[in-house]
Amino acid sequence: MTSPEERATLAKLGGRARAALAWQFLAKSITTGLQMLASIILARLLMPEDFGILAMATMVTGLAAVFQDLGLGQALVQRKDLKPAHITSAFWGTLLMGTSLCGLMMLAAPYVGTFFKEPQMTPVLQVISFAFLITPFGVVPRSLLQRELDFKRPFYAGVIGGVAYAAVGITMAVSGYSYWSLVAALLASSVAATFVICALTGYLPPLIPSLRGVKDLYGFGVGLTATGILNYVAQKADYLVIARILDSAALGLYTKAFEFVHFPFRIISSISFPVLFPTFAQLQDDLQRVREAFALVLTAISLLAFPALALLAVTAAELVPLLLGEQWQGAVLPIRVLAFAGMLRTVINPGAALARAFGRVYSQAWRNGVYAIVLTAATLAGTRWHVVGVSFGALMATIVVFALNAQLVYACCRFGLGAYVKALRSPVICTVIVLLAALETRDLLIGAGQDALPVLVVTTIVGMTVGAIFVALDPFRECKTLIRRLLPTADAADREELPH
């Protein structure tokens, strides 16, 4: 039994977590929507090769960005006793690394362009590297807000950044700047979002350099950086294989397929991870509540993502040409294969947040290393069948990392296979029903000679309707339990409230 004080504390934490999720949902829905709309417009204005060049450059800068703050920002969130010296050290450590990385990218750009056999990549990489001088100013205020589960102010920064991305990118693409429009959009988004978050929080960087508190953050930060490096290598191994073995056009098709599939995952991950990490960190001494909260999170995100990805797989042949144009037809089959990998990645994400909250960053690191090796080998083997073969390789590697992640979750809080089955049974059954209904509807409409647009719209509506009916009738009651937890009544607040 818990005391009234403990129940009150847990109820307060639950309320803050729900408010944070609401703000994150609003922010990511708007910003991701803006980016997707801009991406669709840009895809119709530009060619796959343009996206391929940017993907090559961001592959390099993304790896370098893992070193940007050496995990110091997230260490501010995870640390129980936070002092002013820690905050000062986090800023100066991040700025020092950002300046170093910018200079390194400038010098390395010609050699990287030669490696990828794409000379146009050299100036692109040099320009994008200026982002390393911008982002350090937003690391500390964002981390402190995340620590307090305050996602209201980051909401405004994200929206402004999304608007800047769309406005600059589309304007330059219409003016004929090809891939430079994508480069400018990224930089404009970074500048706008960082400026707004500093203005809204009133954050002023410390004028006197100091790294006195960095040793207290070092252990967690280095482990997190190692995890981030291996995770990034794992996430981009397929891109690297395509860029090196195939060409920029193939990379453009694959990255666009990846964008479509990971759209639901990206929204859910960007909403849930920043909230789950500090929430699980505050609950790490109460394993029973961690297990209960983790089960609810799995059910919630799977109910959102699994049916959506199933519908995407069914309607990809109609959706891609209508949104992007016929030049992107080659992305249809990769989308269908990667949709199943996207489902697994949706389930992996909460486990990563839980492991980080428990400080198991080194355990995450070696698992990401294994994933990187498996993904590289699988995608290399898949290049024989071009982009589709690479997609199958990515799916096989995702199955491996899912198993590794599940074992780590068990090591943290004893959440085992049976608990996974119980948490995921309703989402999986719902997804199978939605998939069968959508396939049958699409076949009937195509057989009746309908055009792509009505096939897409009607199939999607039927799938969503069937999914909603299942949620309402859910025989396992996980859906009803989920709704009751997320929307507690006034009476429920007086009982032992479960944070999530």
PyMOL commands that set and color helices and strands:
alter all, ss='L'
color gray80, all
select helices_A, chain A and resi 4-45+48-65+72-78+84-115+121-133+136-147+152-174+179-201+214-245+248-283+287-324+326-357+361-413+417-447+452-473+478-486+490-494
alter helices_A, ss='H'
color red, helices_A
deselect
rebuild
show_as cartoon
